[in-house]
Every structure is written in structure tokens, then in C-alpha cells.
Amino acid sequence: MMYNYKKYVHNLISFLYIIIFYTLLSHVLSVSFAGEKDKIFWNKKYETEAYIFGKEPVEFLREHIDLLPRGKALDIAMGEGRNAVFLAKNGFSVDGCDISESAIKKALDLATENNVKIHAFVADLETYKLPKNTYDVIACFYYLQRDLVPQMKEALKPGGMMIYETYTFENWELGFEGPKNKDYLLKPNELLDLFKDFKIIYYRELVLNNKKAVASLIAKK
Ligand SMILES: C[S@@+](CC[C@H](N)C(=O)[O-])C[C@H]1O[C@@H](n2cnc3c(N)ncnc32)[C@H](O)[C@@H]1O
């Protein structure tokens, strides 16, 4: 009887180990396959010679550049570098990352074209760990990864500023070009809530030029 009981417990524990192992394995695989899928998708989009998002910075960044403390900046999911290069031209020392190698290459070409240097590197932000207490400014344009926000906050130095703009759910409701997946769209006041422990310098939600619906924020750590 005792023997059977021991055997039962042993089998149960082995069974639980197997379940935990396969759950962890499937999680790791789904994260890395998702990353691989995104990389392929974006590399394909960027493979054309043209700059699909243009060479000029996001208007919100251009308009508010003077509010941002000079120093070291990080451009999250920088794409072809329009914003990173603008930051570099305005005296920032710029790091920029993106999952797409084609984007990084185009960003470096754009920097050369503008006679500035940027440190551009390939990184999957689903797994990459941002360095802590490093940046005076973090810029994030048209990229939404909610679980990265705590890391962005930690990566800023005290007094550092976040500048963020991306699509709201309204963008989809109004049928504008942009993400269809609701995971990539902000709910009303969501960006404001995500940075409610920072000092809000500027916040807006609006439809821009009848072309896109966005939320924009500048917040200080
Ligand atoms: C809409 S584009 C915006 C690019 C740039 N911020 C701009 O405003 O021009 C979104 C960017 O996110 C990048 N991206 C998507 N998933 C990513 C991930 N997991 N890690 C890093 N970058 C990612 C894409 O390669 C793409 O360049």
C-alpha cells in the first residue's frame, strides 16, 4: 500500500514536471516565433529603396524638441531612423533599436546622408532588456508594447523625459491606415494612465489632418 502511494506521488511529480517543462517550452517558442514573424514582416516592408515613413521626423517631435533635456536619447523601434537622425541633428547622442535589419541599415544610411552619427542596433524588444538609469530622453513613435513601459521608465535617468506618440483605437474606428490589431491601439486616456507616476508635461488625443488618430505625450521622471 505504502509502496503504491510512493509510486503514485512519484508519478504525479514527474507528470507535473513534464507539464511545466512543455508549458515553458511553448512559451519560449511562441515568443521567439512571434519575434521571427515580426522581423520577416518588417524586413519585407522596408526592403524597398524608398523611406516608407519618410525622412522627416514626426511633427510632434519637431514641435517639442526644445522641451527635451539634451544628452543621451534612445529611439525605441526606430524604423528607418527619421526621428533618431533628427535627435542627433539636435545635439543628442542617440541609440536606436529595431527588430528589422533592413530598418537599421536604412537608419544608418539616413544618418550618413545627414552627416550625423547614431548608434543603431537590431533588437527584439519583446526580449531585449533596456539598460537602467541611462537615458535623458526616450522616444517612442508608432510602437506599442505595454509591458515595455516599466522598463522604459527604469531606463530613464531621474529628470529624464519620455516622448511618445502612437495610434488610438479611434484610428481603427475611423477607418484610417494603421494597425487593425487592437493590441496595438491605445484606449482613451491609456497613454496618460501608463505614465501617471511621471510629471505630465504635455498630453493630447486627437485626429491629425483627418489622416490618423493618435495620443501624444511628454512626461518627466
Ligand atoms: C510603425 S513602425 C514605426 C517606426 C518608427 N518609430 C517611426 O516612427 O518611423 C513600427 C516599428 O516597430 C518595429 N518593431 C516591431 N516589432 C518589434 C519588436 N518586437 N522589437 C523591436 N522593434 C519592433 C518595426 O520593425 C517597425 O520599424
The ligand as an SDF file (V2000), in Angstrom:
LIG
                    3D

 27 29  0  0  0  0  0  0  0  0999 V2000
    5.0990   51.7530  -37.4400 C   0  0  0  0  0  0  0  0  0  0  0  0
    6.8230   51.4270  -37.3940 S   0  0  0  0  0  0  0  0  0  0  0  0
    7.4170   52.9110  -36.6320 C   0  0  0  0  0  0  0  0  0  0  0  0
    8.8630   53.1710  -36.9070 C   0  0  0  0  0  0  0  0  0  0  0  0
    9.4310   54.4630  -36.3190 C   0  0  0  0  0  0  0  0  0  0  0  0
    9.2580   54.5360  -34.8800 N   0  0  0  0  0  0  0  0  0  0  0  0
    8.8500   55.6640  -36.9900 C   0  0  0  0  0  0  0  0  0  0  0  0
    8.0470   56.3790  -36.3640 O   0  0  0  0  0  0  0  0  0  0  0  0
    9.1890   55.8930  -38.1570 O   0  0  0  0  0  0  0  0  0  0  0  0
    6.9590   50.1980  -36.1190 C   0  0  0  0  0  0  0  0  0  0  0  0
    8.3760   49.6690  -35.9370 C   0  0  0  0  0  0  0  0  0  0  0  0
    8.3930   48.7170  -34.8790 O   0  0  0  0  0  0  0  0  0  0  0  0
    9.3840   47.7540  -35.1960 C   0  0  0  0  0  0  0  0  0  0  0  0
    9.1180   46.5590  -34.3930 N   0  0  0  0  0  0  0  0  0  0  0  0
    8.0470   45.7250  -34.4500 C   0  0  0  0  0  0  0  0  0  0  0  0
    8.1520   44.7450  -33.5390 N   0  0  0  0  0  0  0  0  0  0  0  0
    9.3210   44.9660  -32.8780 C   0  0  0  0  0  0  0  0  0  0  0  0
    9.9930   44.2870  -31.8200 C   0  0  0  0  0  0  0  0  0  0  0  0
    9.4850   43.2030  -31.2640 N   0  0  0  0  0  0  0  0  0  0  0  0
   11.1880   44.7680  -31.4080 N   0  0  0  0  0  0  0  0  0  0  0  0
   11.7280   45.8750  -31.9810 C   0  0  0  0  0  0  0  0  0  0  0  0
   11.1340   46.5510  -32.9780 N   0  0  0  0  0  0  0  0  0  0  0  0
    9.9400   46.1070  -33.4160 C   0  0  0  0  0  0  0  0  0  0  0  0
    9.2070   47.5260  -36.6840 C   0  0  0  0  0  0  0  0  0  0  0  0
   10.3210   46.9580  -37.3030 O   0  0  0  0  0  0  0  0  0  0  0  0
    8.9210   48.9550  -37.1490 C   0  0  0  0  0  0  0  0  0  0  0  0
   10.1080   49.5850  -37.5660 O   0  0  0  0  0  0  0  0  0  0  0  0
  1  2  1  0
  2  3  1  0
  2 10  1  0
  3  4  1  0
  4  5  1  0
  5  6  1  0
  5  7  1  0
  7  8  2  0
  7  9  1  0
 10 11  1  0
 11 12  1  0
 11 26  1  0
 12 13  1  0
 13 14  1  0
 13 24  1  0
 14 15  1  0
 14 23  1  0
 15 16  2  0
 16 17  1  0
 17 18  1  0
 17 23  2  0
 18 19  1  0
 18 20  2  0
 20 21  1  0
 21 22  2  0
 22 23  1  0
 24 25  1  0
 24 26  1  0
 26 27  1  0
M  CHG  2   2   1   9  -1
M  END
$$$$
